[in-house]
Amino acid sequence: MAKKVTARRAKPVAKKKVTAALPEGASKRKTKPPRAKTAARRSGKAPRAKTAAKSNGLDADMLWSMYRKMVQIRKFEEHVWDVYIRGLMPGLAHLYIGEEAVAVGACAALREDDYITSTHRGHGHCLAKGARLDRMMAEIMGKEAGYCRGKGGSMHIADMSLGNLGANGIVGGGFGVATGAALSAKMRGTDQVSLCFFGDGAANQGILLETGNMAAIWNLPVIYVCENNQYGEHTPSDKVTGSERIVDRAEAMGLAGVRVEGADVMEVYEVVAAAVSRARRGDGATFVEMMTYRFRGHHVGDAATYRTAKELKWWMENRDPINLLGERMIKHGIADRSRLERVDEQVEEEVVEAVEFARNAPLPPAEQAREDVYA
């Protein structure tokens, strides 16, 4: 009789006090991103939305929602790692740990009927747009209960009902899809917005120039969100990118552009919300460069020996998006540590249940192999 396998519990998210000291000897270029600045672009400055912060406080409901969603993504990815090392999933996965603020802040500014396109590192985007934990985990394990009936796996999760047009294993593969969705919205006369997530490596793909140019000349409601985690697979981005600031390319394409501190979920939200409002008004596309950092390797099998332990330690201690938001909520009297810990425990239980659901779900039957195939 086969031995029953149960999901392991991931360690709680650390609630360390956030400091900003740069460690002695650490690389300044790699360890401390420049503060976000609004760059003058096409028709003046890229707009900024009114902050969720009020005169004497913050929007508590929004902050709790964002905090919980970021913890959900972190826990989910920790369990994906566990599922991988236990041999319960086929293929590899690219974890979003450390970048949670980008997906959560950006998707919080969207409506359910707005569109997103994702990347190979797409679990965070999917969850932030409303995907369910159980169906996500089932897809990763190749089960029929998954979003793509187990045929897509980690890099190809999609849910059209939520406007999630799909993750993509092709570097830069979302540019054409997102821009086409924006063109569709404009032609149909809706006020829907399309948001394209992509990495710093994809910023060097030629299709960005083509689609960005289309977005500019056709005044499309699209937002290009570059997640600059400073490494393209195993290579520092400055080794393969001519410009120091990727966002500077926006001006050449005729797009509004802004650079953002990607670990600050509220700053991400404010900038993307402004870009969404701009797009809905018919004022065109925006290019946003999010300065962020992944805490794990390029994929679950990557030991990330190309970066130093000191560099990684600084980012984890000073730019963990979950810790940053938690400290802000404590500072403003919205949360205390015990309540943050309860959220951590509740989400852990939810993800464990999702793992068990996926582990017990059936594989797709063999006769489905030729279904959903188009020539």
C-alpha positions in Angstrom: 0.0 0.0 0.0 1.4 3.4 -1.0 2.4 5.6 1.8 0.2 8.7 2.2 2.0 12.0 1.4 0.8 15.1 3.0 1.8 18.7 2.3 4.6 20.1 4.4 4.0 23.4 6.1 6.2 26.2 4.9 8.0 28.4 7.5 6.0 31.5 8.5 6.9 34.7 6.7 9.5 36.5 8.8 8.4 39.8 10.4 11.7 41.5 10.6 12.1 45.2 11.3 12.9 46.9 8.1 16.1 48.9 8.0 17.8 50.8 5.1 21.5 50.5 5.9 23.6 49.4 2.9 26.0 46.6 4.1 29.7 47.4 3.9 31.2 46.2 0.6 27.8 45.5 -1.0 27.3 46.6 -4.6 25.4 49.8 -4.7 24.2 49.2 -8.2 22.8 45.8 -7.4 21.6 46.2 -3.8 19.9 49.6 -3.6 17.7 50.6 -6.5 17.3 54.3 -7.2 14.2 55.9 -5.8 11.4 56.1 -8.3 11.1 59.3 -10.2 8.5 60.4 -12.7 10.1 61.0 -16.0 8.8 63.7 -18.4 7.4 61.9 -21.5 5.4 62.4 -24.6 2.8 65.0 -23.4 4.3 66.1 -20.1 4.8 63.9 -17.0 3.4 60.5 -16.5 0.5 61.0 -14.1 0.4 59.8 -10.5 -2.8 58.8 -8.9 -4.0 60.2 -5.6 -2.5 58.0 -2.9 -4.6 55.7 -0.8 -3.1 57.4 2.2 -5.4 59.9 3.8 -4.6 62.9 5.9 -4.5 61.1 9.2 -4.3 57.5 8.1 -4.4 54.9 5.4 -7.1 52.9 3.6 -7.0 50.0 6.1 -9.2 47.6 4.0 -7.0 48.0 1.0 -3.8 47.5 2.9 -5.1 44.3 4.6 -6.2 43.0 1.2 -2.8 43.7 -0.3 -0.9 42.2 2.6 -3.0 39.0 2.6 -2.6 38.6 -1.2 1.2 39.1 -1.0 1.4 36.5 1.8 -0.8 34.2 -0.3 1.6 34.4 -3.2 4.7 33.9 -1.0 3.1 30.8 0.7 2.0 29.4 -2.7 5.5 29.7 -4.1 7.1 28.1 -1.1 4.8 25.1 -1.5 5.5 25.0 -5.2 9.1 24.5 -4.3 8.2 21.8 -1.8 6.0 20.1 -4.4 8.9 20.2 -6.9 11.5 18.6 -4.6 9.0 15.9 -3.7 8.5 14.9 -7.3 4.8 15.8 -7.4 5.0 18.1 -10.5 6.4 17.7 -14.0 8.9 20.2 -15.3 10.2 23.3 -13.6 8.7 26.4 -12.0 10.0 30.0 -11.8 9.2 31.4 -8.3 7.9 35.0 -7.7 9.2 35.2 -4.2 10.4 38.8 -3.5 8.5 40.4 -6.3 5.0 40.2 -4.8 4.4 43.9 -4.5 4.5 44.4 -8.3 1.7 41.9 -9.1 -0.4 42.9 -6.1 -0.1 46.6 -6.5 -0.6 46.6 -10.2 -3.6 44.2 -10.3 -5.3 46.1 -7.4 -5.6 49.0 -9.8 -7.4 47.0 -12.4 -11.0 45.9 -12.8 -12.0 42.2 -13.2 -12.7 42.8 -16.9 -9.4 44.4 -17.6 -6.7 42.3 -19.2 -3.3 41.1 -18.1 -0.6 39.1 -19.9 1.9 37.2 -17.8 5.4 35.6 -18.1 7.2 32.4 -17.3 7.3 33.7 -13.7 3.6 34.1 -13.6 2.1 32.6 -10.5 2.0 35.9 -8.7 0.3 37.7 -11.6 -2.4 35.0 -11.8 -3.1 35.0 -8.1 -3.1 38.8 -7.9 -5.7 38.9 -10.7 -8.0 36.5 -8.8 -7.0 33.0 -9.6 -7.8 30.2 -7.1 -5.1 28.4 -5.1 -6.5 24.9 -5.7 -6.9 25.2 -9.5 -3.5 26.9 -9.7 -1.8 24.0 -7.8 -3.8 21.4 -9.8 -2.5 22.9 -13.1 1.1 22.9 -11.8 0.7 19.2 -10.9 -0.7 18.5 -14.4 -4.2 17.6 -13.1 -7.5 17.9 -15.0 -8.9 20.2 -12.3 -6.3 22.8 -13.2 -7.1 26.0 -15.2 -5.9 24.4 -18.5 -7.0 20.9 -17.6 -3.4 20.0 -16.7 -2.1 20.8 -20.2 -0.5 24.1 -19.5 1.5 23.6 -16.3 3.4 26.2 -14.4 4.2 28.6 -17.3 0.8 28.6 -19.1 -1.9 29.3 -16.6 -4.8 31.4 -18.0 -8.4 32.3 -17.0 -10.3 34.4 -19.6 -13.1 35.0 -17.1 -10.8 37.1 -15.0 -9.1 38.8 -17.9 -6.0 36.7 -17.5 -4.9 36.1 -21.1 -2.2 33.7 -20.0 1.3 33.2 -18.8 3.9 32.7 -21.5 7.1 30.7 -21.7 8.3 32.9 -24.6 10.5 35.8 -23.6 8.4 38.9 -24.6 5.5 36.7 -25.7 2.9 38.9 -24.0 3.7 42.1 -25.9 1.6 41.3 -28.9 -1.3 39.7 -27.0 -1.6 42.7 -24.6 -1.4 45.3 -27.3 -3.9 43.4 -29.4 -6.3 43.2 -26.4 -5.9 47.0 -26.0 -6.7 47.5 -29.7 -9.7 45.3 -29.4 -11.0 47.3 -26.4 -10.6 50.5 -28.3 -12.3 49.2 -31.4 -15.2 47.8 -29.3 -15.6 51.1 -27.5 -15.2 49.8 -24.0 -13.0 51.4 -21.4 -11.1 48.2 -20.6 -7.3 48.4 -20.1 -4.6 45.9 -20.9 -1.5 45.4 -18.7 1.5 43.5 -20.0 4.0 42.1 -17.4 7.5 41.4 -18.7 11.1 41.2 -17.4 14.2 43.2 -18.0 15.4 40.5 -20.4 12.3 40.8 -22.5 12.8 44.6 -22.7 15.6 43.8 -25.3 13.2 41.9 -27.6 12.4 43.7 -30.8 8.7 43.1 -30.4 8.6 45.7 -27.6 9.6 48.4 -30.1 7.0 47.3 -32.6 4.1 47.0 -30.2 5.1 50.1 -28.2 5.1 52.1 -31.4 1.6 50.8 -32.3 0.4 51.7 -28.9 1.7 55.2 -29.3 0.4 56.0 -32.8 -3.0 54.4 -32.2 -3.3 55.8 -28.6 -4.0 52.4 -27.1 -5.2 51.7 -23.5 -2.2 49.5 -22.6 0.3 49.6 -19.7 3.7 47.9 -20.1 5.1 46.9 -16.7 8.8 45.9 -16.8 9.7 43.8 -13.7 13.4 44.7 -13.5 14.7 42.1 -11.1 18.2 42.9 -12.3 19.0 39.5 -13.7 18.1 37.9 -17.0 18.3 34.2 -16.0 21.9 34.1 -14.7 23.2 37.4 -16.3 23.2 40.8 -14.7 20.9 43.0 -16.7 23.6 45.7 -17.2 25.7 43.3 -19.0 23.2 42.9 -21.8 21.3 46.2 -21.7 22.8 49.4 -23.2 20.7 51.9 -21.2 21.1 52.2 -17.4 17.3 53.0 -17.1 15.1 50.8 -19.2 12.3 53.3 -18.8 14.2 55.9 -20.8 13.3 53.9 -23.9 9.7 55.0 -23.4 10.4 58.5 -24.6 11.8 57.2 -27.9 8.6 55.2 -28.5 6.4 58.2 -27.7 5.1 56.6 -24.4 4.6 58.1 -21.0 7.2 56.5 -18.6 7.9 56.2 -14.9 10.3 54.2 -12.7 9.0 52.8 -9.5 10.3 51.3 -6.2 8.9 47.8 -6.8 9.1 46.6 -3.2 6.6 49.3 -2.1 3.1 47.9 -2.9 1.4 51.3 -2.4 3.8 53.1 -4.7 3.2 50.4 -7.3 -0.5 50.8 -6.9 -0.5 54.6 -7.1 1.6 54.7 -10.3 -0.4 51.9 -12.0 -3.7 53.4 -10.9 -2.7 56.7 -12.6 -1.7 54.9 -15.8 -5.0 53.0 -15.8 -7.0 56.3 -15.4 -4.9 57.8 -18.2 -5.7 54.8 -20.4 -9.4 54.9 -19.6 -9.6 58.6 -20.5 -8.2 57.8 -23.9 -4.8 59.5 -23.2 -2.7 56.5 -24.3 -0.2 54.0 -23.1 2.3 54.1 -20.2 5.6 52.3 -19.7 6.5 51.5 -16.0 9.8 50.1 -14.9 9.5 48.3 -11.5 12.8 48.0 -9.6 12.5 44.6 -7.9 14.5 41.5 -7.0 13.8 37.8 -6.9 14.9 36.0 -3.7 15.2 32.6 -5.3 17.1 31.4 -8.4 15.8 31.8 -12.0 13.9 28.5 -11.5 13.6 25.9 -8.8 16.7 24.1 -10.0 18.9 27.2 -10.0 21.3 27.7 -7.0 21.9 31.3 -8.1 25.6 31.1 -7.5 26.1 34.1 -9.9 25.2 36.6 -7.1 26.7 37.1 -3.6 25.1 36.0 -0.3 25.6 39.6 0.9 23.6 41.0 -1.9 20.7 38.6 -1.4 20.8 39.2 2.4 20.5 42.9 2.0 17.5 42.7 -0.4 15.7 40.2 1.9 16.3 42.3 5.0 15.6 45.7 3.5 13.3 45.2 0.5 11.0 42.4 1.4 7.7 43.7 0.2 5.7 41.8 2.8 7.8 43.1 5.7 7.7 46.7 4.3 3.9 46.7 4.2 3.6 45.0 7.6 5.8 47.6 9.3 3.8 50.4 7.7 0.6 49.0 8.9 2.0 48.6 12.4 3.3 52.1 12.4 -0.1 53.6 11.5 -2.0 51.5 14.0 -3.7 49.4 11.4 -2.1 46.1 12.5 -0.2 44.5 15.3 2.2 41.6 15.0 -0.2 39.0 16.4 -2.8 39.8 13.7 -0.2 39.7 11.0 0.9 36.3 12.3 -2.8 35.1 12.2 -3.0 36.0 8.5 0.2 34.1 8.0 -1.3 31.0 9.7 -4.6 31.2 7.9 -3.0 31.5 4.5 -0.7 28.6 5.3 -3.8 26.4 5.9 -5.4 27.5 2.7 -2.3 26.7 0.6 -1.9 23.3 2.4 -5.5 22.5 1.4 -4.8 23.5 -2.2 -1.8 21.1 -2.3 -3.9 18.3 -1.0 -6.7 19.1 -3.4 -4.3 19.0 -6.3 -2.5 15.9 -5.1 -5.8 13.9 -4.9 -7.2 15.3 -8.2 -7.2 12.9 -11.2 -4.9 13.2 -14.2 -6.6 14.1 -17.5 -7.7 10.9 -19.4 -5.6 9.9 -22.4 -8.4 10.5 -24.8 -8.1 14.3 -24.1 -4.6 14.4 -25.6 -6.0 15.5 -29.0 -8.5 18.0 -27.6 -7.9 21.8 -27.6 -5.3 21.4 -30.4 -5.4 23.8 -33.3 -3.7 23.7 -36.6 
